[in-house]
Amino acid sequence: MGAGLAAGAVVAGYKARNLDQQHLLLEVVGGGIGGMLGAIAPDFLEPALHSWHRSVAHSGAAGFGGAFAIQQCATWQQRCRLEAQRHDQLRAITQDDWARFWHAAMAFLWRLLSGFVAGLPAGYLLHLILDAASPRGIPPLVGPYWLPREPPGCAAPEFALDRSMGSNCLAPASPTWDWARPSI
């Protein structure tokens, strides 16, 4: 989660580098929140119940979607920044204290959201990059849930799927099977 927070904050900060310091800080905070949530999103969508849990949300295709979202976030950020400016203008012309508070709060939230939309895909992509570097890697399109296959070297009929303790490891079908001398 900490790496996602950092990735989201860095990407949001880079995309907001031309803003004044106060608005930059709000977008960096929003980017950190988005990066943190983006980093946990793949495991929220596909919980890590076993080591073969990676499927569509952990795929290379999802990574391309995240990269596309980072490219598109400039449009979304511009919309958020325009809304924040609109609320700043409304706050400046209103006479009511509650209306001033409301517009200040909305400008604050729109600026946080501007950073959030930059940080969310950055955190998601970081999660996928870290998973891709693991021994199991990530599938290009879909994972083992949708592909009818066993882990490499485990398709022999003597094996049965052992789902005890959340594992997806193969174990002998018979408890009397000798691991040292397999029957042929």
C-alpha positions, 0 to 999 in steps of 0.5 A: 500500500505504501508503494501505491501511495508513493506512486500515486503521489508522484504521478499526481505531483508530476501532472500538477507541476505547473499549479500553485503550491497550495493546489499542487499539495492538494492534488498530491494528497489526492494522488496518494489516496488514489494510488493507495486504493489503486494498489489494493484494487486488483486483490480486492477484485480477485482476492488472493485466496491461493497462489493461482488467483491472478486472472483478468484484473491481474492481466496484461490487458488490465495493465494496458487499460491502466496505461490508457487511463493514465493517458486519459486522466489529463482530460478528467483532471482538467474537468476537476480543475475547472469545477474547482475554479468555478467553486472558487469564483462562486465563493468569491461572489456569494454573501452567505457564510454557509455558501462560502463554506460550501464552495470552499469545501467543493473546490477542495474536494474537486482538487483532491479528485483531480489528484485521485484520478491520476493516482488511481491508475498509477497504483493499479499499474504498480501492483501489476508491475510488482506481480509481474516480477513475481515467480507466478507473473501475470497472465496476458489476457485471462488467468487460470480461473478461465483457462482449463489447465493445471499447474505445470507437471501436475496433470497426472491422474494420481493428483487431486486438487487440495483446497485445504487452507486456501491453497491451490496446490496439488496433493496426492489423491490417496493419503497412502501414496508415497512421494518418494516412490511414485507408482507408474 
